[in-house]
Amino acid sequence: MEFCLALVLSAATVLLLVAAEEPFASNTLSESVNISRISPRSFPSDVWRPLLLTTCFPSLHHESAPCRRVPNLVYGEELLYQDFRIRLPHFVNAEQKRIYLKVLHHYRHIWLRGRVIGDYAYFLNQRGQNLIYSNVMYVGKPVPGMWAEDACMSYSADKHVSAFPPWKGSDTAPAAIFVASPDDYSFQHFTDRVAMMLAQTRHLSTRVAGGWKYIVTGPYRVPAVSQLWPMLVPGFTPESLIHARGKPEIQTRLLVYPCQTPLIHPYTHQLASEVIQQAAGYDPRVIEPVGSRPVILFFARRGSRAWHNENECRLAIEQLIAGRNRNEQLVTFQADAYPNARDVVKLGRRVKLMVGVHGGAFYNLVYMQPGTGIVEVCPVAPDGKSSRCGAMFWEMSNVRNMPYWSVVATNVTHDWQILTMDCNLVVSAVRNALENIENIPSPLEAFHQGTKFG
């Protein structure tokens, strides 16, 4: 069936692409004939590659990428992402689980991508789009760097597929990819948004002579972000960035709009981490056995959303580790000690478990290897209806095959400071993780029709 489908697609794709403008169409043709998957890279993420549709069939919705009729839109890819499910977090007792699931229930009007049934959260029918325009301008929509429902990588990002007016064109204008998503200049949201769009468009990244430019919000002043760009983009230089903020228009020869990229999927998250590993000089297919990794990495929290008895709980974790007599060590992460992203990747190959209160430091999981455990202390409001954690690090870790434990903290102020935390709960979670992490089943599973829910 797949072979027949590929034949039908390839014939129709030729008709679409010969009408498109050079040089994109000619360079795309060879891979579009092999339409069923993005070409494999021999990475573990290959098994999660999406199916590409580049031809408009009668049964496709008119807003599918190849069916859109927009001025100067010359090519559209509809990426059909594989369904999957992740296990619910691990908990130390039933009360912790009850509180967590209550928060998740009240969060459901925001958390639209997953559906909890039984012991799993299901992620079904996710799609992405890569839309490529010829000779258009970016004129301020989506608004760069701002949080909004129609922002790039938000649920209504498709609102702006017609927001790029044509212009006369020039061979000297850049070929650009728009990635100016909310807070794209921060390490946190470069990691969970820009890196995902770079993964979704990676198979397009070598298609244009001279390379792509990238439309971003503004100057990058965060060292980690400045270092991640060349790790994720072949041939990147600082001149590859075009700053959108304050510019009334940006004229382009080609413009890629990938803002409809899923926020959570194994393919994009795993591929981003694999490319980072490779750029740091490691083979992403070679995974250090989790049992031989000696480091339990502790994320201390300072300033806002402080954990008031953090030192007490940290000392209790140290005692647990010492009593195990397994040559393990608790290391408090200090960003200044790892000024180079490659140093964090090197550290990550020695990390067995990451522990700490919810915060941006957990985004360092992008540097870690599969199998690394996560224990996150999650501040929950006194009414039990909201939390600072949402579902982000549970999802981000599980789609990377990293098991996740949640420890709910309820003695919390209005500004999310943890006044006191029962250290026995934290130690119990760490103990459970250390005792089971080598043999625990993967939290990530493919989901197909016929698989039992729950």
C-alpha positions in Angstrom: 0.0 0.0 0.0 2.8 2.5 0.9 4.6 1.6 -2.3 1.5 2.4 -4.4 0.9 5.6 -2.5 4.5 6.7 -3.2 4.0 6.2 -6.9 0.9 8.3 -7.0 2.5 11.0 -5.0 5.6 11.1 -7.0 3.9 11.6 -10.3 1.7 14.4 -9.0 4.6 16.0 -7.1 6.5 16.4 -10.3 3.7 18.5 -11.7 3.7 20.7 -8.6 7.4 21.2 -8.4 8.2 22.0 -12.0 5.9 25.0 -11.7 7.8 26.2 -8.6 10.6 28.6 -8.9 14.3 27.6 -9.0 16.4 26.7 -7.2 14.1 25.1 -4.6 12.0 22.9 -6.9 14.9 21.2 -8.7 16.6 20.4 -5.5 13.5 19.1 -3.8 12.5 16.8 -6.6 14.7 13.9 -5.8 13.5 13.6 -2.2 9.9 14.3 -3.1 9.9 11.3 -5.5 10.8 9.3 -2.3 7.8 10.8 -0.7 7.0 8.5 2.2 9.6 9.7 4.6 12.4 12.2 5.2 15.7 10.6 4.2 17.1 8.7 7.2 20.2 10.0 9.0 21.0 6.8 11.0 19.9 8.5 14.2 17.6 6.9 16.8 15.0 9.6 15.9 14.6 8.1 12.4 11.9 5.8 13.6 9.8 8.8 14.4 10.2 10.6 11.0 6.9 12.1 9.8 5.2 11.3 6.6 5.5 14.2 4.0 2.6 15.1 1.8 3.4 17.6 -1.0 0.5 17.1 -3.4 -3.1 18.2 -3.0 -5.5 15.3 -3.2 -9.3 15.6 -3.5 -9.7 14.2 0.1 -7.2 16.7 1.7 -8.6 19.7 3.6 -8.1 23.0 1.7 -5.9 24.2 4.6 -3.5 21.3 4.2 -0.1 22.7 3.2 -0.1 21.4 -0.4 -3.7 22.6 -0.9 -3.3 26.2 0.3 -3.9 28.8 -2.4 -1.9 31.8 -1.2 -0.1 34.4 -3.3 3.4 33.4 -4.1 3.2 30.2 -2.1 5.3 27.8 -4.3 5.6 24.7 -2.1 3.8 23.3 0.9 4.7 20.3 3.0 2.1 18.7 5.3 4.0 16.6 7.9 2.0 13.8 9.4 3.5 13.0 12.8 3.2 9.5 14.2 0.9 9.1 17.2 2.5 8.2 20.5 1.8 7.9 24.2 3.8 8.6 27.3 3.4 7.2 30.8 2.1 9.3 33.5 4.8 10.6 35.9 6.1 8.3 38.7 4.9 9.3 42.2 5.9 8.3 45.7 2.4 7.8 46.9 -1.3 8.0 45.8 -1.9 11.4 47.4 0.9 13.0 45.3 -0.6 11.4 42.2 -4.1 12.7 43.1 -2.9 16.3 43.5 -0.9 16.2 40.2 -3.8 14.8 38.2 -6.2 17.4 39.7 -3.9 20.1 38.5 -3.6 18.5 35.1 -7.4 18.3 34.8 -7.8 22.0 35.5 -5.0 22.7 33.0 -6.8 20.9 30.2 -8.2 24.1 28.6 -4.5 25.2 28.0 -2.9 21.8 27.6 -4.8 20.8 24.4 -2.2 18.5 22.7 -2.5 15.5 25.1 -5.3 13.4 26.5 -4.9 11.3 29.7 -6.5 7.9 29.6 -5.6 5.4 32.3 -1.8 5.4 32.9 -0.9 7.2 29.7 -1.2 10.5 28.0 -2.0 10.2 24.3 -0.8 12.5 21.5 -2.8 11.9 18.4 -3.2 13.4 14.9 -0.4 15.9 15.2 0.6 17.7 12.0 3.1 20.3 11.0 3.5 22.5 7.9 6.5 23.9 6.1 5.3 26.6 3.7 7.7 28.1 1.2 7.0 31.4 -0.5 8.8 33.1 -3.4 9.4 36.9 -3.4 7.4 37.9 -0.4 7.9 40.3 2.5 7.6 39.8 6.2 5.7 42.9 7.5 5.4 42.2 11.2 2.9 39.3 11.5 3.3 37.1 13.5 4.6 39.7 16.0 8.2 38.6 16.8 9.0 37.4 20.3 5.6 38.1 21.8 3.3 35.6 23.6 -0.1 35.5 21.9 -2.5 32.9 20.7 -1.5 33.6 17.1 2.3 33.7 17.8 4.7 31.5 16.0 4.4 28.0 17.4 1.1 28.8 19.1 -2.3 27.2 18.3 -3.4 29.9 15.9 -0.1 30.4 14.0 -1.9 29.3 10.8 -3.7 32.7 11.0 -0.7 34.3 9.3 -0.1 32.0 6.3 -1.5 34.9 4.1 0.4 37.6 5.9 3.4 37.9 3.5 2.7 40.3 0.6 4.5 39.8 -2.7 7.1 42.1 -4.0 9.0 42.4 -7.3 11.9 40.2 -6.0 15.6 40.3 -6.4 18.3 37.6 -6.7 20.3 39.4 -3.9 17.4 39.1 -1.4 17.9 36.4 1.3 16.3 33.0 1.4 15.0 33.0 5.0 13.3 30.8 7.6 11.0 32.6 10.0 11.6 31.4 13.6 10.7 34.5 15.7 8.7 32.7 18.3 7.9 34.0 21.8 11.0 34.7 23.8 13.1 33.1 21.1 16.2 34.9 22.5 15.9 33.0 25.9 17.6 29.7 26.4 14.3 28.2 27.6 12.2 29.1 24.6 14.9 28.8 22.0 15.2 25.2 23.2 11.5 24.3 23.2 10.4 26.3 20.1 13.2 27.5 17.8 15.1 24.2 18.1 11.8 22.3 17.2 11.3 24.4 14.0 15.0 23.9 13.1 14.4 20.1 13.5 11.2 20.2 11.4 13.0 22.1 8.6 16.3 20.3 8.8 15.8 18.3 5.6 15.4 21.6 3.8 18.5 23.3 5.3 20.9 22.5 2.4 18.6 23.2 -0.4 19.5 26.8 -1.2 22.9 28.0 -2.6 24.5 30.3 0.0 22.4 28.9 2.8 19.4 30.1 4.7 19.0 33.2 6.8 16.9 33.0 9.9 14.4 35.7 10.9 14.5 36.1 14.7 13.2 38.7 17.2 16.4 40.5 18.0 20.0 40.3 19.1 20.9 37.2 21.1 22.7 38.0 24.3 22.3 34.7 26.1 25.6 32.7 25.6 23.9 29.3 25.6 21.6 30.4 22.7 24.6 31.9 20.7 26.4 28.5 21.1 23.3 26.4 20.2 22.8 28.1 16.8 26.0 26.8 15.1 25.4 23.4 16.8 22.0 23.1 15.2 22.5 24.8 11.9 25.2 23.7 9.4 27.4 26.6 8.2 25.8 29.1 10.7 27.5 32.5 11.2 26.2 35.5 13.2 25.3 37.1 9.8 22.8 34.2 9.3 20.4 36.1 11.6 18.0 38.8 10.5 16.5 40.8 13.4 12.8 41.4 12.9 12.1 43.7 15.8 11.9 47.4 14.7 11.9 46.6 11.0 8.8 47.6 9.0 9.5 44.9 6.4 12.0 42.2 5.4 12.2 41.4 1.7 13.0 37.8 0.9 13.7 35.8 -2.2 12.4 32.7 -0.5 10.6 32.5 2.9 9.9 29.4 4.9 7.1 29.6 7.4 7.4 26.6 9.8 5.4 28.1 12.7 3.0 25.1 12.7 5.5 22.8 14.3 4.2 20.5 17.1 5.5 21.6 20.5 5.9 18.1 21.7 6.9 15.1 19.5 9.7 12.5 19.8 11.0 13.2 16.3 11.8 16.9 16.8 12.9 16.7 20.4 15.2 13.7 19.8 16.6 15.0 16.6 17.5 18.4 18.2 19.4 16.6 21.0 21.1 14.2 18.5 22.3 17.0 16.4 23.7 18.8 19.5 25.5 15.6 20.6 27.0 15.2 17.1 28.1 18.8 17.0 29.8 18.3 20.3 31.8 15.4 18.9 29.8 12.5 20.1 28.0 9.8 18.2 24.3 10.1 19.2 23.8 6.4 18.6 26.2 5.6 21.4 24.4 5.8 24.7 26.4 5.6 28.0 24.8 2.9 30.2 22.8 4.7 32.7 24.0 2.5 35.5 27.6 3.5 34.9 26.9 7.2 35.1 28.0 8.6 38.5 26.4 12.1 38.6 23.2 13.1 40.3 22.8 16.7 39.1 21.1 19.0 41.5 19.5 22.3 40.3 19.5 24.9 43.1 16.9 27.7 42.8 17.8 31.3 43.7 15.7 34.5 43.6 12.2 34.1 42.4 10.2 30.9 43.2 12.8 30.0 45.8 12.7 26.7 47.7 13.2 27.7 51.3 14.4 24.4 52.8 16.3 23.4 49.7 19.6 22.9 51.6 17.9 20.6 54.1 16.6 18.4 51.3 19.8 18.5 49.4 21.7 17.2 52.5 19.2 14.4 52.9 19.8 13.4 49.2 23.6 13.4 49.9 23.1 11.0 52.8 21.0 8.7 50.6 23.7 8.7 47.9 26.5 8.1 50.4 24.5 5.2 51.9 24.2 3.5 48.5 28.0 3.1 48.2 27.8 3.1 44.4 30.5 5.7 43.7 27.8 8.2 42.9 28.1 12.0 43.6 25.7 14.8 44.0 26.8 17.8 41.9 25.1 21.2 42.2 24.9 22.6 38.7 26.6 26.0 38.3 26.1 27.4 34.8 29.3 29.5 35.2 31.3 26.3 35.5 30.2 25.2 32.1 30.7 28.3 29.8 30.7 26.2 26.7 27.7 24.1 25.6 30.0 21.3 24.6 31.1 21.1 28.3 27.5 20.6 29.3 27.1 17.8 26.7 30.2 16.2 28.1 28.8 16.5 31.7 25.5 15.1 30.4 27.0 11.8 29.4 27.9 11.2 33.0 24.5 12.2 34.5 22.2 9.5 35.8 19.6 11.7 37.4 18.6 15.4 37.4 16.9 16.7 40.6 15.5 20.2 41.5 12.6 22.5 41.8 10.8 23.6 38.6 12.8 26.2 36.6 14.6 26.9 33.5 17.7 24.9 34.5 15.7 21.7 33.5 16.0 22.8 29.9 19.5 21.5 30.1 17.9 18.1 29.5 18.4 19.0 25.8 22.1 18.1 26.4 21.4 14.9 28.2 21.3 11.3 26.9 18.3 9.0 26.8 17.8 7.1 30.1 18.6 10.1 32.3 16.1 10.4 35.1 14.2 13.6 36.1 12.9 14.3 39.6 11.1 17.6 39.5 9.7 19.4 42.6 6.6 21.0 41.4 5.0 24.0 43.3 1.2 23.7 43.3 -1.2 26.4 44.4 -3.1 25.9 47.7 -6.4 25.3 45.9 -4.7 22.5 43.9 -6.0 23.9 40.6 -2.8 25.3 39.1 1.0 24.8 39.2 4.2 26.3 37.8 5.1 23.1 36.2 2.3 22.5 33.7 3.3 19.4 31.8 6.4 20.7 30.0 9.3 18.8 31.6 7.3 15.6 32.0 6.6 15.7 28.2 10.0 16.9 27.1 11.8 14.2 29.1 9.5 11.4 28.2 9.6 12.0 24.5 13.4 11.8 24.8 13.1 8.4 26.6 13.9 9.9 30.0 11.8 8.7 32.9 10.2 11.4 35.0 9.2 11.6 38.7 7.0 14.4 40.1 7.1 15.6 43.7 4.3 18.0 44.4 4.9 20.9 46.9 1.8 22.5 48.4 3.1 24.8 51.1 3.5 27.5 48.5 3.1 31.3 48.4 1.1 33.3 45.9 4.3 34.0 43.9 5.2 30.3 43.9 7.9 30.2 46.6 8.0 26.8 48.4 8.0 27.7 52.1 8.7 24.1 53.3 8.9 20.8 51.5 8.7 17.4 53.1 12.2 16.2 52.4 11.1 12.6 52.9 9.0 12.9 49.7 12.0 14.2 47.7 14.3 11.6 49.1 11.8 8.8 48.4 11.5 9.9 44.8 15.3 10.0 44.3 15.6 6.6 46.0 12.9 5.2 43.7 14.6 6.6 40.7 18.1 5.4 41.5 16.9 1.9 42.4 14.8 1.4 39.3 16.3 3.6 36.6 18.4 0.9 35.0 15.4 -1.5 34.4 12.4 0.8 34.1 10.4 0.5 30.9 10.7 3.3 28.4 8.1 6.0 29.1 7.6 6.5 25.4 5.6 4.2 23.1 4.3 4.4 19.6 0.5 4.2 19.4 -1.3 2.6 16.5 -4.9 1.7 15.7 -5.6 -1.5 17.5 -3.4 -0.7 20.5 -5.4 -0.7 23.7 -6.1 2.6 25.4 -5.2 3.0 29.1 
